[in-house]
């Protein structure tokens, strides 16, 4: 009560002083001198409603008292009252019938608008935001109730236009929308009422509609534009599918959606990049073992991905994308020169099958796509894979799956004949490629396992069926990984053998542990049989007993040979018998030998290597069945891949799992230079990246790629480098992002020698790579396919207290927050360094990308860092940038946003004042 009485008493004194000033006709300077005798030192007049007192006195008569208004103008200049308080008082004036007063107040507001702000350190920022929206509502009231006075309507319309074309005022009103929802709701209703009053030709109508829908998205950040074609999608496809060719359509589509937002692509641009990237990758692997995989992806998988992305309703974007593809005719010409038909026509047919194009649209594109007269399609014997091979493979796969779903007892002979045909030539490779892109590989594996299980007892037909299904299954597991195609708790013979004995690159098996699965009696029996050169088995033998005891036989032969009990001729005779006509036996034997050699001393490797090589030697005579030859070729590929998986020296280096004599830095540098110069990544380079990841680890890989990126000097090269680096990091996007945030960037930016070389073009590029990685890693961790994401490496702890390990998503945000906190100390020291600029560019890139997960990621940015950067380098900031940084849904976010907006406003006003004084 005492405080209230003091305030009332002080307000009465102010009113009395105001009446005296008016009676004595004080100048505004006299008013400024005398008002300070009433107001306590350092106290704002807002506490005593000074603005309210002055305005009430100014509009007592029919017209506004200009002398009293001059006192208010001086009080504003002297910061005795705040702009927010004056705007709030103006918005409460409702005697709109007093047109002269209204016009004078509009003129007064016009004089205020160029300089409205809040002084630094004052708490009125959010109040000012509400006051600006209140004044906008007041102007709407004037437009509604003063229709008869054209001068007032014109003036009010002009002021509303000024407010709605100024980024500062728009930002403030966006803030007020969330700070005072009731006020915005009233404003919105008033706008809707005015829309019915004004006509379409009225200039003020677009501004009224803009006010009705004012929100954060109304101020757009600049959209980065890139020339067609880009590099990201093709490079990403190479890296992604080289590591995991069986990636599902849904996962690929989700990743492409993220890229669309990251790069600001239109739907048509995204679809065109996908089609072009797949065709470029296919052209790159022509006449290699990877051709079937990429052919199936380009012509079967891509239409399904497009269907997932576009649905059946976005045919316009598909048409536009194909128009872009026709601009890339050299690629289509080069592909057609090596095919027996038009690749573009084949793609159109598949799009039509998936209802993405109509028949008239297909005909239209075929007419536009004219094959150059000089281009002669290759139909010679060297081109044994026409573009339409996938149609045959698709129907064959359907037939196989249908046959494998039948009763085993009724179809043994027919199934055996069909599987023999499947293994002929490259048919099996094509079928696997089609099964992979159609997400039917798991179904094929399960049905093959079922028939393999039914055939594990001896018998001529059953033995052949067991052998051929075993070889087919091992091929699938080797190429796609056991985790991708087998159940973790499967109890079939094949699944048990894979878990216990099969050589896998990432799942080493202990040779001694495998030997414990054997039976000494059966091992001795098999040794006697093979030593006699007999490869045929007695009726009634069970294949599960053979598979788990062959390792014991190999162990006994190896030990006897090493101790001199056997000579090379004896070993050759035994291994020839093991080979026999059953391809599964040399596979099982080689699996144990490779597991043994993984840990054996270097000086003892010669004999087991020679044993594996002997298992690979088979001279099939002309009288042998052709199907055995096909099966044996597949067996040799399996055994050779086992050797590569344990990194044994091979006479011919094939595949991407190999030990290279070339230093890792040179391998990466070669792949990088080719990617930058050509704008696309080849299959060998993608394979080398996966090899480098496994041999050198994520930290080395990220560090090496970033060092290559910052060597680039030209903007077009840097743009290509950003795409290439992001694609390369998809060998393990989560692990690479963690290493980038936690280790690589701090080491790079705080190493004086390296940081001094970072200039303007490199710093923004480095920031964009970082933001792209953060968002793609976040999406990978957030997706339903989390199981396929490698676990994040644990961080070392300095304390002895036991803490729960952070979840990968949380750890990603923690790493980003720690990186940003590092920059605060540098800025607070008052110097502007490379770290300062990088901090700004990183925040800017995180804001500009604005994917769905942006709010959580942006929440990791310390508000104090934004304010420090804003005070240090205000010329780099803009109102739209600040508007999108902060979370308007939270109270703290709105407070920080209002404060930063006013800091930037004061900087701009100071610049205007300085320019006027020059």
N, C-alpha and C positions, 0 to 999 in steps of 0.2 A: 504493500500500500504506500509506503514511503517513497519507493522508486517511482511508482505510478504518479504520485502527486508531484514529484520533482519533474517528471517528464511533462505533465500537464502544465505546470508552472512555466517551464522553459518554452513550451509551445505558445503559451499566452504572451510571453515576452517577445517571441519572434513575430507574432501577429501584430503586436503593438508597434514593434520596430518597423514592420512593413507598412503600416498605416502612416506612421510618421514620415517614412521615406517618400510615400506617395504625396502626402500633404505638402512636404517641403521640396518636392521635386528633386530628390537626390539623383545625382548621376550614378551610373552603375559602379564607378570607382568609389564614390562615397558609400554606397551600399556595401561594397566589399570590405571597406575599412570598418564600418560600424557593426556589421554582422559578426565580426570576430570578437567583439566585446561581449556578445551574448553566448555564442557557441564556445564550449570549453575547448581548450587546445587539443588537437588531434582527434576530435570527435566529429563524426559525419553528421550533416544535417538530416540524413535519413532517419536517424534515431528520433528526431523530433518532428518528423513529417514536414520538413521545410519545403520540399517540392509541392506537396499538397497545399500548404498554406499559400504559397505564391500563386499557384494556378487558380485556386479558388478566388483570390482577390483580383486576378487578371481578367476573369470572365464574369464579373458581377453584372456589368451593363450589357447593352445590346451588342456592343463590339468589344473585342479584346483590348485591354489596356497595354499598349506597347511599352510604356515605361516600366510597368511591373514585370512584363515578359523579359525586358532587358536585365532586370535583377536576376531572374531565373537563368538567363543565358550566361551572366557573369558567374553565378554560383556553380554552373556546370564547368565553366572554364577554370575556376579556382578549385574544383573538385570538392566543393562544399556539399554538393548533392551528387548522387550517382546517376548515370544514364538510365539504369534499370528503374530507379524510383520515378524519374520523370516520365519514362515510357509507360510505366504502370499507371501513373496519374492521368496521362493523356488518354489511355484506353478506357478510363472510367467516365470520361465526359460523355454524357448522353443527351444533352440539350441540343439535339441536332437541328431544331427549328431556328436556332440563333445562328443563321448562316454566316454572319460576319465573324462571330467567335470561332465557328468551325473553320472558316477559311484561314483565320489568323493562326489557329493551332496547327493547321496543315502546313502553313509556311514555316512555323516554328520547328515542326518535325522535319521538314525539308532541310533546314539549316543544321539540324542535329545529325542526320543520317551519315554524312561523310566522316564523322569522328566518333561514333558510338563505340565504346569499349569498356573494359574494366581494368583499372590499374593493377599491376602485378602485386600479388600479396593480399589483395582484397578478396573477401569470400563471396562476392556477388555474382560469380560467373554463371551458375545455374539459374539464378534469379533473372539475370539479363536474358537468358534464352527464353524463359517464360514471358518476359516483358516484350520481347520482339514479336512473339506469336500473338500476344494480347493486342499489340498495336496493329498487326495485320488483320486481326478480327475486327478491331475498331474501324479500320478502313473499309472492311466489307459492310459494316453497319452503315457507314456514310454512303457507300455506293447504293445501298438498298433504300435508304430513307431520304436521300437528297436528289432524287431523280430529276426533279424540276429545275435544279440549278446546274447548268452545264459547266460553269467554271469550277464549282466544287467537285463535280464528277471527274472533270479532266485532271484536276490537281490530285485527287485521291487515287485515280487510276495511275497517274505518273509515279506517285510514291510507292504504290503497290508493285509496279513494274520494277522500280529501283531495288526494292527489297528482294524480289524474286529473281533478280538477275545478278545478285551479289552473293558470291560463294560463302562469305562469312555469315550473312543473315540466313541463308538457306541452311547452313550447318547448324546454326543456333535454333532454328525452328524444328529441324530434325531432332535435335536434342530435346526440345520442349515437348515434342510429340510423346516421348517416353517418360519425360519428367512430370508432365501434367496431362494424363490421358483425357480427363474430362474437358480441359480447355481445347484439346485438339478435336475431340468429338463435336464440340459446339462449333468450332471453326469449319469442320467438314460439313456439318448440316447447313451452315450459312452459305457455304460455297455451292452446295446443291440447290439451294433456294435461288441464288443469283444466276445459276446456269439456265434457269427457266425464264429469267427476266431479260438477260442480254441475248442478242442475236449472234449467229455464227460469224458475221462480218465484223462484230465489235472487237477491237484490238485487245481489250482487257480480258476477254473470255479465256484464252489459253493460259493466262496467268492465274485466273481463278481455279481452273482445273488443276494446274500445277500445285497450287496451295492445298487443294483438297486431297491430293495424293502424295504429299511431301513425305519423304522417307530417306533413309541412308542411301538407298540405291539411286536416288535422283541425281547425285553428283557422281559421274562416272570417272573412274581412273583411266588414264590413257591405255589403249589397247595396243599391244605389240603386234606389228604386222610383219610377216615373214614371206619371202618370195616362194612361189611354188616351183619345184617340189622341195620338201624339206628332207632332213636326214634322220630324224628321231625314230619314226615308226619302223623303217626298214632295219636300222641298226638294232633296235629293241627286239624285233622279230627274230633276227639272227641269234642274238644272245639268249633270248628266252627259250626258243625252240631247240637250240643246240643243247641246252641244259636239261630241258624237260619237254620232249616232243609230244607228250601226251597231255599237255595242259588243256583243260576243258574250255569249251566255248564261252561259258559264263565268266570265267576268270579273265580270259583275254579281253572280252567285251568290257568288263569293269575297268581293267587297266587302261583301255583305250579311252574310256570316258574321262578318266583322270587326266590323260594326256591332252584331251580336247580342252579341258578347263585350264590346264597349265599353259598351253600354247595359244589359247584363244582361237582355236580352229572353229570354223563353221562345220556343220554336219557334212556337207559335201566335201570339204577339204579333208576331213578325217577319213571319210570313206575312200577318197581317191588315194590318199597316202597309204592306206591299208592295201588296196588292190595293187598299187604300183610297187610297194615294198615286197609283197609276196611274189610278184612276177619277177622282180629284179633278183630276189634270192633264188628263185627257180632257174633263171637264166645262168646265174653264177655257178650252179652245181650240175649243169647239163652233162650227160654222159658220165656221171659219177654215181656212187652208191646212194647218195642223198637225193637223187632226182625224184624218186618215187615219193619220198616223204614230202618234199616241197611241192611236187605236182598235186598231190592229194590236198595239201593245205591251200594252195592257190585256187584250185577249182572246186573243192568240196567244202573245206572249212571256212574259207572267207565268206561265201554266201551265207552260211549259217551265222557267222559273227555279225554280218551286216543285218541279218534278220533280227538278231538279238538287239542290235543298236538302234535300228531304224523302225522295226516293226513293218507291217504291210502298208502303213499309211504315209510313209515318207518317201514316196517314189520320186518326188521332185528333187530331193537331195541326191538320190541315187543317179538320176539322169544328169544332174550337174556334175557329179563326180566322174561319170563316164565321159562327159565333155572334156573335163580336165585330163583324163587319161588319153584321149585322142590327141591332145596337145603334146603328149610324150610319145609321139609316133616312132622315133628311132628305137626305143626299147621294144615296141611291138614288132617292128620290122626285123630286128635282130633275132627275136624269138621265133618268128615265123620262118626265117631263113633256115632254122635248124629243126623245123617241125614239118609234118606231112599235112598240116591243116592250120587254120587260123586260130591262134590262141585267144584272140579277142572274141571271136565268135563262140568259142567254147565257154568263155566266161559269161557271155551274154545268155547262152542257153541255160547255164546253171542258175543265174539270177532269175531267169524267167521261171524255171522250175520251182523256185522258192517264192514266187509271186511278188518279187521285187520289181519286175519289169513286165509290161504287157507285150503282146506279140507285135503290135504296131511300133512300139518303142524299139524292140529288137530289130525290126526291119529298117527303121530309121537309122540306127547306129551302123548297121551293116552297109547301108548305102554311103554313109559318111566315111566309113573305114575302107578306103580303096587301097588295095595292095599295090605298091609301086611296080611298074612294068619291069624294072630291072631286078626285082626281088623274085627269086625262084625258090619255091618251097622244096626242102630236102625230102625226097622220097626214096633215096637210095638205101642199100643194105646197111649202111652204117647207122641209119636212123631207125632203130628197131623199137622205139617207143613213141608212137604218135601221141598227140595231145589228148586224144579221146580214150587213152588206155584206162582211165579211171572209171569209165562206164562199165567196161568188162569186169574190172576188179570189184566194183560195187555189186554187180549181180552175182559174181562168184562168192563174195563174202556172205551175201544173203543166203545163197545155196548152202554154204558150209554151215552156217549157224542153224539153218533149218534141219540139215542132216544130223548135226550133232545133238539136236534136241530129240531125236528119235530113239527107239528102243535099241540098246546096244546089241542084244542077242540077234536081232533081225537084220542088222545092216553092217556087220563086220567086214565082209568082203567088199561091199560097195563103198564103205567109208575108207578102207585101205586103198582102194583104187583111186578114190577122189583125192586123198592126201598125197599120194604119189604124184598126181598131176599138179597139185598145189606147189610142191617143192621143185617142179621143173622150171628151169630158167630163173627168171626173177619174179615169178608169180607170187611167191610167198611174201617177198618184200613189198610188192604192190598191195597185197591184201592187208598186211599189217599197217601200211600207210593209210589205207582207207579206213580200217577199223579204228585207228588212232584218231583221225579227224572227225569220225562220226561218233566218238565216245562209246564204241562197242568193243574195245579191247578187253575190258574186264569180263564181258560176257563170253568172248571167245576163249579166254584163259580158263574160266570156270568150266566150260563144256569140254575143253581139251583135258583138263584135270580129271573130269568124271570118266572119260573114256580111257585115260591112262591108268586110272585106279582099277577099272574093270578088266584091264589087260595084264595085270601084274603077275598072274600065274602063267607057267610055261605052256607052250603050244606054238606051232609055226605061225599061224595067223595072228594069235594074240601077241607073240613076241615081236613080230614086225610092227603091230599097232602100238604096243608099248614103246618100242624104240623110236618110232617116228613122232609120236606125240611128246615123248620126253625131249627129243632134240628141238622140236618146235617150241616147247615151253621154255627151255633153257635160253633159246634165242630171244624170246620176248622178255624174260627176266633180265638178261644182260643189257638189252637196249633200253628198257624203260624202268628198271629197278624193281626189286621184289616188293618194296613198300607200296608202289603204285598199282600193282596188278594182283598181289596175293593178300589173302586175309592173314592178319597177324596171328590168329589162333587156329589156322587151318590144320587139319589132321591127316590129310592125304599123304601118300608116300612121297610124292614130288615135293610138297610143301615142307615136309619134315627134312628131306634131303637138302633143300635150299637153305633152310635155317641152320642146319648142322654142318654142312660140308661144302656148299658152293662158294667159290671165290668171288667176292664182291669188293669193289674198290674201297668203299667206306665201311665195310663190315668184315674186318679180318677174322679168319677162323684159326684157332690153335690146332696145329697138326697133331699134337699129342692127344688133344681132346677128341678129335675125329677118330683116332685109333681105338679109343675106349669103346666106341660103338660096335666094334667088330667082335666076332666069335672065333677064338683060336682054332677050334675044330674045323669050321668052315674055311678059314683062311688056309689051313694046311691042305684041305681037300682041293681048294682052288689052285694052290701052288703046284700041287702034283699034276693037276689037269693041264695047266698052262705050260709047265715044264716039259710035258710030253708032246707039246705042240697041238693039243686038242682044243679047238675053240667051240665045239658044239656042246650044249648042256644036256644033261639027262632029263627025261620027261619028269614033270612034277616039281622042278626046282622053282623056288619063289624069288622073284626079282628083287624084293626088298632085302633078302639075305645077300644077294650078289652085290647090290649097290653099296651097302654099308661095310662089306668085307673086302672089296677091291682096294681101299686104302691100306689095309693091313698087308695085302699081297705086295703092293708097291713098296711099302716100308721094308718088308723082308727082302725083296729083290735088291733094293738100294743098299741096305746094310751088308748083304752078302757080297755085292759087287765092291763096295768100299773096302771090305775086309779081305778081298781076293778069293772068296769062295766061288764066285762066278766070274767068267770071262765075258767080254763083249758079245761073243756069239751066243752065249747062254741067255744074256739079257735080251738080245734081239729076238731070239726064239720065243721067249716068254711074252714079250710085248706084242709080237705078231699074233700070238694066240689070244692075248687080251683084246686086240683090235677085232679080229674075226669079222663077223658080219653085223655085229651089234654096235652101233655108234655110241650108245649110251655108256658103254664100258670105258672106252678111251677118254670120254669126257669126265667120268668119275675119277679115273686114274690121274688125269692131268690136274683135276681140281685139288687132289691131295698133294701132288708134287708141287704145285704153285703155292699152296698154303705153307708147305714145308720150306720152300725157298724164300718166302717172305722174311723169315727170321733166321735162316741158316747163315753161317759165316761165309764171307765172300770166297774163301779158298775152297769151300766144299760144294760150290754151285755147279761145277762143270758136269758131274755125273747126272744129277737130276735134270739139268737142262738138256743133256743128250737123250735122256729117257723121254722127255716131252717131245723132242724133235723126232724120235723114233716112232712115237705114237702118231705123228702127223704124216708119216711116210706110208702111203698105200698105193700100190700100182694095180689099178682095176683093169682087168683084161676086157677085151671086146665081148666076151661071152657073159660077163657079169650083167646083172640087171641095171638098166639105166637109172632106176629110182635109187639104187644104192649109191651110185655116183653122185646124184643130187644131194642125197642125205649126207654123204661123206664131205662134200664141199661145205655144207652148213656146219658140220662138226669141226672141220679145220678152222673155220672162222671163229667158232666158239672158243676153241683151245687157244688160238692166237690172241683173242681178246683177254683171256685169262692171264696170259703172259704180260700183256700190256697193263692189266690192272695191278699186277704186282711189280710193274716197272722193270721187267727183264729186258735185256738187249735183244732186238729183233733184226733180222736181215733187212726187212723193209718196214719203214715207219708208216703206219696207217692209223687213221683215227686221231682224236685229239688227246688221248691219254697216253702220253709218251714222255720219255726223258730226253730233253734236247741238250745238245752240247752248247747251244747258243745261250749266252747269259740272259736272265729274265728281263733285265732292263732293255736289252736289244730286241727281244721278242715283242715286248709291249710297245717300244718305240716304233718298230716296223709296222705293227698293226695300226698304231695311232696315225702315223704319217700317211699310210694308204687310205685310212678313213677320212682324214682331213682333205687330202688331195682329190679323192674321188667322190666324196659325199655319201658313201655307203660302205657297209662292212661285209666282207666275204666270209664264207663258211669256215675257212681255215683260221682266220683271225678270231672268230667267235670261239672256235674250239681251243685256240691257244689261251684265250682269256680264262676259260674254265680250268685249264691246266695250271695256269699261273695262280689262280685263286687257291687251288689245292696244294700247290707246292710252296707258295710264298705267303699266303694268307691275305685277309681283307685289308689289314692296315697297310701292308706294303703296296697292294694293288691300288688302293685309294690314293696313297701318297704319290705313287708313280704317275697316275692319271692326272692328278691335280697339277703336278709339276710340268707335265706336258701341256696342260691347258694354259697355264700362266706364261708359257713361252711364246704363245701366239700374240701377234701385235695388231692385226687388222680386224675390223669389226665383223666382216663377213666370215673370216676364219674363226673368230671367237664364237659366233653364233653356231657355226657347225660344230665347234669344239664342245659347246654346252650340250648339244644333242648327243654327240658321241660319248661324252663322259657319262651322261645320265643313262644311256643305253648300256654302257660297259658295267656300270654299277649294278645292273640287274642280274649279274651273276649271283648276287646276294644283296638285294637292295637294303634289307634291314641291317645286316652286319656292316655293309659299306657306309650307310648313313651314320650309324653309331660311331664308327671309327673316324669319319669325317668331322663330326661334331666334337668328339671327345679328345682326339689326338692330332689329326692332320692339320685342321685349321689353327688351333692354338700354336702348334709348332711352326707353321708357316708364317703366321702373322706376328709372332713374338720373337722370331729369329731375325735379328737386325739385318743380316746379309740378304736373306730372302725377302723380307718385307720391304726393303728399300727399292727392290726391283718391281714392286707392284704399283702400277699407275692406274689412271682413269679407265682405260678400256678393260683391263684385267679384273679390277675390283668388282665392277657390276657383274661381269661374267661369272666370277667366283661366287658372288652372292646368289645369282639365279640358279646355278647348279645346286647350291646348298638348299635353297627353298624348294626346288623341284624334288630333291632327294627326300627332304622332310615330309612333304605331302605324299609322295608315292610310298614311302616306308610306312607312314601312318595308315594309308589305305590298305597296304598289304597286311598289316597287323590287325586292322579292323574287319577285314573280309572274313567270310565264312570259311575260307580256305586257309585258316591260320595254321593248320597242322602241317602244311607244306612249307611254312616259313622257317628257316633255320633259327634255333634259339639264340637269343642275344647273349654275348659273352658277359660273364659276371664281372662287376667292377671290384677292384681291390678295396678293402676297407682298412682304415687306419686305426679304428678303435677295436677293442676286444669284445665289445658288446655284440650279442647275437641279434641281428636284424633280419627280417624277412626280405628276401630278394625282390626287388621291384618287378612288377609285371613289365613285359616288353613295351607296351604302350606308354606306361608311366615313365619307364627309363628313357624312352625317346624324348619326352617332354623335359625330363630332368636334365638330360644332356644339352638340349637346346637352351634351357634356362641358365645352366652353368656357363655356357659359352657367352651368352649375352651379359651375364653379370660380370664376366671378365672385362668387358669393355667399359663398364661404369667407372672403374678406377682410373683408366686412362683419360676419360673425358673430364673427370673431376680435378685432374691435375692441371687442366686449363690448356693443354696443347692439342693441336689438330694433327693427327697422324694418319697413317694408312689404316690403323685399327678403327679410328673414328669414322673414316669414310666407309670402311667395310660394314661397320655396325649399321650405319644409315642405309646403305644399299641392301643389306640383308633384310632389314625391317621393311623397306620399300618393296622388295620383291615378294616377301611373305604376304604383304597386303595386296599387291597387285594381282597375285595369282588367284586368291579368294576361292578356293575349292570348298565343298561342304564342311570339311573338317577345320576350316580356317579359324573359326571362333576359338576352338580349343588350343590350336597352335599359337594364335595371336595372344592368348591369355598368358603364354609363357614369357612375353616381353615385359620386362620390368617398367612400370610407368615412369619411374625416376630416370631411366635411360632415355626414354622418349623426350622428357622435358629437358634433360641435359643436352641432348643432341639438338633440340629445337632452339635452345638458347645459344648454343655454340655455332650452329650452321643453319640459321632460320631461312636463308635464301634457297635452301634445297627442299623445303617443305611446302606443301599446298594444303588448302582446306579439305579437298576430297581425300587426301592421304590421311590426315588426322581423323576425319570422320569415319574412315574404315578401320583405323587401328584399334580404337577402343570399343568395348562392348557396351552398347547403349542399353542393353537389357538389365545391367546391374547398376546400382547406385554409385559404387566407386568408379565404374567405367564412365558414367555420365559426368561425375565431378572432375575426373582427370581430363576428359575430352573438353569440357568447358574451359578449364584452366589453360590447356594447350592452345585451343582456338584463340583465346584472348591474348596469349603470348605472341602468336603469329600476327594477330590483328594489330597489336601495338608496334610490332616491327614494321609492318606495312605503313602504318600511319606515320611513324618516324621517318621512313623513307620519303613519303609524300611531303612532309614538312621540310626535310632537308633539301629536297629538289626545289621547293618553292622559295627557299631562302637563298638559293644560288643566283 
